Amino acid sequence: EDQVTQSPEALRLQEGESSSLNCSYTVSGLRGLFWYRQDPGKGPEFLFTLYSAGEEKEKERLKATLTKKESFLHITAPKPEDSATYLCAFGSSNTGKLIFGQGTTLQVKP
Amino acid sequence: DTAVSQTPKYLVTQMGNDKSIKCEQNLGHDTMYWYKQDSKKFLKIMFSYNNKELIINETVPNRFSPKSPDKAHLNLHINSLELGDSAVYFCASSPRGLTEAFFGQGTRLTVV
């Protein structure tokens, strides 16, 4: 069964303290790994798409990487405004669906 | 300009009522979706339409009926609302299936 798991569920960092969020998946027919940011009371905001193992993408303090089993979202020197829930999702070519993980809630304290 | 807009943002209604949520996208995308986000923030797909054609219909009660009058609009009608229907419902669109999806701001439905 297609499945995606994110860890940790919650992460508290001090401003400037770099860390990584994990998204592990088991899927037959991976067609894209997607990262989103969701602020309270808002819809998920698209960040990155990764399609193949070894691919990396960056945006400001965020960098997403992909292996055959998992994806990481690295946050370098985070700021309080990076506080949000980060969701990953994969596209399953078998089912045609985007399957979401449960998210990692990040809090960055000044 | 709002890319994916859905209305209303908040909806409070009594059990047994029928309600609709409307969604419009101005991105020119071919595919639109309805997702449900529960209290644990888990996003689960309900329906997917491609060019007005239903392509994904998850196991949701028959009380939920999507309608796509054209490829820019996807509405969700819910009959005989139940307490367990309380959640946040998100509309989204993507250029085509299994590409990045862009979400609306959500409709928080509360059934009392």
HADDOCK unambig.tbl for C-alpha pairs under 7 A between the chains (distance, minus, plus):
assign (segid A and resid 31 and name CA) (segid B and resid 98 and name CA) 6.87 0.50 0.50
assign (segid A and resid 34 and name CA) (segid B and resid 100 and name CA) 6.95 0.50 0.50
assign (segid A and resid 42 and name CA) (segid B and resid 105 and name CA) 4.96 0.50 0.50
assign (segid A and resid 42 and name CA) (segid B and resid 106 and name CA) 6.58 0.50 0.50
assign (segid A and resid 43 and name CA) (segid B and resid 103 and name CA) 5.56 0.50 0.50
assign (segid A and resid 43 and name CA) (segid B and resid 104 and name CA) 5.64 0.50 0.50
assign (segid A and resid 43 and name CA) (segid B and resid 105 and name CA) 4.49 0.50 0.50
assign (segid A and resid 43 and name CA) (segid B and resid 106 and name CA) 5.85 0.50 0.50
assign (segid A and resid 44 and name CA) (segid B and resid 103 and name CA) 6.01 0.50 0.50
assign (segid A and resid 45 and name CA) (segid B and resid 102 and name CA) 6.91 0.50 0.50
assign (segid A and resid 45 and name CA) (segid B and resid 103 and name CA) 6.92 0.50 0.50
assign (segid A and resid 46 and name CA) (segid B and resid 102 and name CA) 6.52 0.50 0.50
assign (segid A and resid 49 and name CA) (segid B and resid 100 and name CA) 6.91 0.50 0.50
assign (segid A and resid 91 and name CA) (segid B and resid 98 and name CA) 5.32 0.50 0.50
assign (segid A and resid 96 and name CA) (segid B and resid 97 and name CA) 6.88 0.50 0.50
assign (segid A and resid 96 and name CA) (segid B and resid 98 and name CA) 6.51 0.50 0.50
assign (segid A and resid 97 and name CA) (segid B and resid 98 and name CA) 6.68 0.50 0.50
assign (segid A and resid 98 and name CA) (segid B and resid 98 and name CA) 6.47 0.50 0.50
assign (segid A and resid 100 and name CA) (segid B and resid 43 and name CA) 6.09 0.50 0.50
assign (segid A and resid 102 and name CA) (segid B and resid 41 and name CA) 6.46 0.50 0.50
assign (segid A and resid 102 and name CA) (segid B and resid 42 and name CA) 4.96 0.50 0.50
